[in-house]
Amino acid sequence: MAETRIEEKMEMFDQEIAGIKELSKMLSGKQQQAILSYINKREGAINDQ
């Protein structure tokens, strides 16, 4: 049961990250760095759970 919730949450994060990566293609270098930093923090938080 908990495993299913984790998988659903991981899928949601994957979709969110994919969307952010698409957006980052249209942004300046500084904005891209900020977004990559955000993604790395999110992925770190996911891995800590």
WOSULKA-V59263 format. One record per helix or strand of 3 or more residues. SS is the DSSP state (~ for helix, > for strand). FROM is the first residue (numbers start at 1). TO is the last residue. Records with the same first field share a line. If there is no record, write none. Layout:
SS: FROM-TO / FROM-TO
//
This chain:
~: 2-24 / 29-48
//
